[in-house]
Amino acid sequence: MMVRLDTHALLWAMGDDERLSATTKQVIGQNKTAISVVSLWKMAIKASLTRKEKRLHLDRSIPEFRQFCEIYGIEILPITAEDCERIRILPHIHEDPFDHMIIAQAIVRKLPVVTKDENIHKYAEVISIW
């Protein structure tokens, strides 16, 4: 089975962060994993922000994150027209446009999402794991 990692799940998995649940660690360790290119985009934007409360501090460049994914067999999903169409009809439970793509890709590809985000858990069509 393949699972789709939310952006924070990728970052926390890379650092073996204690915020990952035991279930999440097991799921990541036992399945193929994927992220969206939108996660790399989201990290770049958050790292570029000047407001400290919204800024993401990265210890790697975005190309280094891509290389990490390649080394560890994490597939990077491209954005397709089908993903964009799914966003068009997606209920607006979640306000984050990056997460809309994460949700759409999970639905289109029928992939469970590894996420702590409670708003993603509210989408009936999304199987979420935490």
C-alpha positions as CSV (number, residue, x, y, z in Angstrom):
1,M,0.0,0.0,0.0
2,M,1.1,3.6,-0.6
3,V,0.4,6.4,1.9
4,R,0.4,10.1,1.3
5,L,2.4,12.2,3.9
6,D,1.1,15.6,4.8
7,T,3.9,18.2,4.9
8,H,4.3,18.2,8.7
9,A,4.4,14.4,8.7
10,L,7.3,14.5,6.2
11,L,9.2,17.0,8.2
12,W,8.6,15.1,11.5
13,A,9.5,11.8,9.9
14,M,12.8,13.2,8.6
15,G,13.8,14.2,12.1
16,D,12.3,11.3,13.9
17,D,10.2,13.9,15.8
18,E,8.5,12.8,19.0
19,R,5.3,14.3,17.8
20,L,4.8,11.4,15.4
21,S,2.4,8.9,16.9
22,A,3.4,5.2,17.2
23,T,0.8,4.3,14.6
24,T,2.2,6.9,12.2
25,K,5.8,5.6,12.6
26,Q,4.6,2.1,12.0
27,V,2.6,3.1,8.9
28,I,5.5,5.1,7.4
29,G,7.9,2.3,8.1
30,Q,5.8,-0.5,6.6
31,N,4.4,1.2,3.5
32,K,5.5,3.1,0.3
33,T,5.2,6.8,0.9
34,A,4.5,9.8,-1.3
35,I,4.3,13.6,-0.9
36,S,3.1,16.2,-3.2
37,V,5.3,18.7,-5.0
38,V,2.9,21.2,-3.3
39,S,4.5,20.2,0.1
40,L,7.9,21.4,-1.2
41,W,6.2,24.6,-2.5
42,K,4.5,25.1,0.9
43,M,7.8,24.6,2.8
44,A,9.6,27.2,0.5
45,I,6.9,29.8,1.0
46,K,6.7,29.3,4.8
47,A,10.5,29.4,5.0
48,S,10.5,32.7,3.1
49,L,8.0,34.5,5.4
50,T,9.3,37.3,7.7
51,R,6.6,37.0,10.4
52,K,8.2,34.7,13.0
53,E,5.0,33.1,14.1
54,K,4.3,31.7,10.6
55,R,7.9,31.1,9.5
56,L,9.3,27.6,9.0
57,H,12.9,27.1,9.8
58,L,14.5,24.6,7.4
59,D,17.9,23.1,7.9
60,R,18.0,22.0,4.3
61,S,17.3,23.5,0.9
62,I,14.3,22.4,-1.1
63,P,16.5,20.5,-3.6
64,E,18.0,18.7,-0.5
65,F,14.5,17.7,0.6
66,R,13.9,16.4,-2.9
67,Q,17.1,14.4,-2.8
68,F,16.2,13.0,0.7
69,C,12.9,11.8,-0.8
70,E,14.7,10.2,-3.7
71,I,17.1,8.4,-1.4
72,Y,14.4,7.1,0.9
73,G,12.0,6.1,-1.9
74,I,9.4,8.8,-1.2
75,E,7.5,9.5,-4.4
76,I,6.9,13.1,-5.2
77,L,3.5,13.5,-6.8
78,P,3.1,16.1,-9.6
79,I,0.0,18.2,-9.8
80,T,-2.4,17.0,-12.6
81,A,-5.4,18.5,-14.3
82,E,-7.5,15.8,-12.5
83,D,-6.2,17.0,-9.1
84,C,-7.2,20.6,-10.0
85,E,-10.6,19.5,-11.1
86,R,-11.1,17.6,-7.8
87,I,-10.3,20.9,-6.0
88,R,-13.0,22.7,-7.9
89,I,-15.7,20.4,-6.4
90,L,-14.0,20.0,-3.0
91,P,-16.0,21.2,0.0
92,H,-14.3,24.2,1.7
93,I,-13.8,22.6,5.1
94,H,-10.1,23.5,5.1
95,E,-8.9,27.0,4.3
96,D,-5.3,26.2,3.3
97,P,-5.0,26.0,-0.5
98,F,-1.9,23.7,-0.2
99,D,-3.9,21.3,1.9
100,H,-6.7,21.4,-0.7
101,M,-4.2,19.9,-3.2
102,I,-3.1,17.3,-0.6
103,I,-6.7,16.3,-0.1
104,A,-7.5,16.3,-3.8
105,Q,-4.5,14.2,-4.6
106,A,-5.4,11.7,-1.9
107,I,-9.0,11.4,-3.3
108,V,-8.0,11.2,-6.9
109,R,-5.3,8.6,-6.2
110,K,-7.2,6.8,-3.4
111,L,-4.3,7.2,-1.0
112,P,-4.7,7.4,2.8
113,V,-3.2,10.6,4.2
114,V,-0.8,10.5,7.2
115,T,-1.7,13.8,9.0
116,K,-2.4,15.3,12.4
117,D,-4.5,18.0,10.7
118,E,-8.0,17.8,12.2
119,N,-9.5,19.6,9.2
120,I,-8.2,16.9,6.8
121,H,-9.8,14.3,9.0
122,K,-13.2,16.0,8.4
123,Y,-13.3,15.1,4.6
124,A,-15.4,12.0,4.3
125,E,-13.6,10.8,1.1
126,V,-10.2,11.0,2.7
127,I,-8.8,8.1,4.8
128,S,-6.6,9.8,7.3
129,I,-4.1,8.1,9.6
130,W,-2.6,9.4,12.8
